[in-house]
Amino acid sequence: MNYNWDWGVLLQQPYWGWLWSGLGWTLLISLGSWAIALSVGVSAGIARSMPNRVLQLAASVYIEVFRNIPPLVQLFLWYFVFPEVVPEALGLWIKRDLPNPEFVTAIVGVGLFAGARVAEQVRAGIAAVGIHLMPAALATGLRPLQAFRLILLPLGLRAVLGPLTSEFLITVKMSSISLTIGMLELTAQSRHIENYTFHGLEAFAVATVVYLLLGLSVTGLMRVIDRRFGAAKYGRAPS
């Protein structure tokens, strides 16, 4: 294979600027999606753990629907179908007047998909500590809702800080599928560089390293948070 490597092309304008712009959008999509996933996922996980059948049913429907439909399909539904099925005025606003519709669609689509996975993590964490602590809490005179609010929920959330690392990493990596609706994030910009320069190997190699560094950064950050607030901190025996 006589491929003419030229790493210097990536340092030229506008290609260098394209990579930085793509990285910026990747970070914004990842953080925005994670904010939605965390808020919606924790709420749904709590609702599914509550002793209320209506809340349990609503949370279960959300989790099963959004967890079992591929995220790419969900992204297409939000971007192409949703504006056509809502009231006409709202649909026209989404298609014509909504600022950065591709960005908004990306964080909503990825965030709601990831939120369903986070909800299951939260539910599992609450259930894991509840098996052992609920009888003890009730024996002290607490009512079930008090035991849930004061004991099960705080400890359950701490228990899943570690597993949430994988969900955050998945959210970062799924930001790349937003290129399918026209979002110029890192992967899309790498493809543009390939189309303009025919040096796609260099562009995608740099993108690969950037994604790796992002993943390692997320892992390191979550480890720090887990050591500071997670189950390991509260599970150590006193010295």
N, C-alpha and C positions, 0 to 999 in steps of 0.2 A: 504494500500500500504506500504510494508516494504522495503522502499528504504533506502540504506545505504549511508547517506550523508557524504561526505568527502571533505571539502573545502581545506584542506591542500594539496591535490593532485595537485591543480593548482599552488602551490608555488614550486613544484618540477621541476627539469629539465628533459626533454626538454620542458615541457608543459608551464612553465612560459615564456620561450623564444618564444614559438610559439605564445602566446597571444600578446606579444610585437611586434613580427614581423608582425602579422596580423593587429595590430593597425597601424603600420607604413605604410603598403601598403594601408590600408583604407584611411588614411590621404592623401597619395600621389595620389591615384585615385580620391578622392574627389576634391582636389585642382587642379589637372590637368584637370579634366572634367569641373570644374567651369571656369577655364581660357578659355577653348575652348568655353563653352556655352556663356560666357559673351562677348567674342570678336565676335564670329559668330552671336550671338543673337542680339547684339546691331547693328551690320552692317546690318543684314537682316531687323530688325525693322525700321532702318533709310531708307533703300532701299524701303520698302513697303510704307513708308510715303512720298517719294519723288514724285514730279509731272512728273514722267517718266514711261511710260507704260512698257518698257522693264525691268527696274529695279523692278517695282512692280510685274510683272509676274514672274521673276526669284525668288524673295523673297517669293512670294506666293507658288510657286511650292515646294521650300525647306520646308517651314513651314508646308504645308499640308501633304507632304510625311512623313517627320520625326516626326511630331506630332501624326500622326494617325497609325503608325506601332508600335506595342509593343516594348519596349526597349530590351527585351530579344531576340526577333526575329532579331532585328537590330544587336545585338551583335553576334548572330550566323552567320548572313550574312557577317559581316565584318571579322569574324575569319575563317569561313569555306568556304564561297563562293567567297568572293572578291579575294583571291589569285589565284583562279582557272579561273577567267574571265579576269584578266588583262593580258598583254603580258607575255609570259612565263618567260623571264628573271626577270621581276619584281616580278612575283609570286614566283619564286624560292628564290629570295632574302628575301621576306617577310616570307616565311616558314622556311628558313634555316639560314639566316644571320642577320635578324633583331634582335637587342638586346631586350630581354624581350617582345616578341610579344604579350603575354597575357596582359601585362600592357598597351602597346601601344593601343591594340584593345579596352581595357576597357575604357580608357580615351577618345578615339575617339568616340566609340559607345555611351557612356553615355553623353559625351559632346555635340554631335550633336543632340541627342534627347532633352536634356535640352535647347540647343540653340534655338530650334524651339519654345519652350514655352517662353523663355526670349524675343524672337523677338516679340511675340504677346503682352507681357507686355510693351515693349518699344513703339510699334505702338500705343497701347491704351493710354499711357501716353502723347505721342506727339499729338494724336487726341484730348485728353481731354483739353489740354491747348490751342490748335490751334483754337478751336471753339470760344473762347473768345478773344484771343490775335491776331490772324491773321488780322482781320479787323482793329484793332487799329494800328498794325504795318504797314499795308499798308497805313493807313491814315497819318502816319508820313513821308511818302515818300520812305520807304524801298521797294525794289523789292521782289517778293515772295521768291526767294532763299536766299536773305539776311535775310528776316524775319525768315525763317526756320532755318538758320545757327546761327543767333545771339540770337533769342528769343525762338522759339518753341523747338528746340533740347535741349538746356541746361535746360530749365524748365521742359520739358517732362521727361528727364532722372532723374531729382531730384524728380519728382512726383512718380516714380516707385521704388525708393530705398526701401521703406517699403515692397511692394508686392514681391520684389525679394528675400526677406528672405525665403518665402515658396519655391521658386525655388532652392535656395541653400540647404535647408533642404532636398528636394527631391533628389538632386544630391548626397548628403552624403549617404542617405539611399539606393539609387540605386547602390552605389558602391558594395553592397553585391551580386548583380546578376553576378558579374564578376567571382564568384566561378564556374559558369557553364562552363567557358572556361579554367579552371585550375589555376585561380589567387588565391593565398593563402592569402586572406585578412582575416579580423577578423572572419566573419561567417564561412569561410572554415576551419580556424584553430580550431574553436570551434568544428566543426564536426570531425576533426582529433583527438582532445582530447577525444571526446565521443567514437570514434572507438577504441582508444588505451586503455582507462581507464574504459569505461562504466560509466563515471560520466558526462554525457552530460548535466544534469540539472544544475550542478554547472558552467560548461563552458558557457552555453548559458545564464545563469543568469548574469554572469560577462559581457558577450558581450552585453546584454540588457542594463545594467547600463552604459557601455562605450558609446553605441549609444545615450543613453539619455543625457549623459554629453556633447557629441559632439553637439547634437541638441541644448541644452541650451547655449552652448558656441557660436554657430553660431547665435542664436537669440539675445544674448546679444551684440555680435559684430555688427550685422546689426542695432540694435537699436542705438548704439553709432554713427555709420556712418550716420544713418538717422537723428539723432538730430544735427549732425555737418554739414551735407551737404544737407539733404533732404528737402521735401516740407514744413515740419513743421517749420524749421528754417526760411525760407523765407516767410512763410505765416502768421507769428505772427505780430500783430499790434504793432507799436512802442510804448514804454511806456513813 
